[in-house]
Amino acid sequence: MHGCEGGRISFRAEGVEELGELRELRELRELRKLRELRKLRELRELRELRELRKLRELREAFTK
C-alpha cells in the first residue's frame, strides 16, 4: 500500500506541475494579446499623426 501512496503523490505533483504550465500558457497568451493591442494602438496613432501632418500641409498650402 505504501507504493500506491507514493504513486498518488507523484500523480498529484504532476497535476500541480501541469497546472503551473497551464497558468504560464495563459499568461503568455495574455502578454501576446497585450502586445498586439499595443501594436494596434501605435499603428492607429501613427495613422492619426500622418493625417494631422497632411491637414497641416493642406492648411499651409491654402494660407500662402
Secondary structure, DSSP 8 states (H G I E B T S, - for coil): -HHHHHHHHHHHHHHHHHHHHHHHHHHHHHHHHHHHHHHHHHHHHHHHHHHHHHHHHHHHHHH-
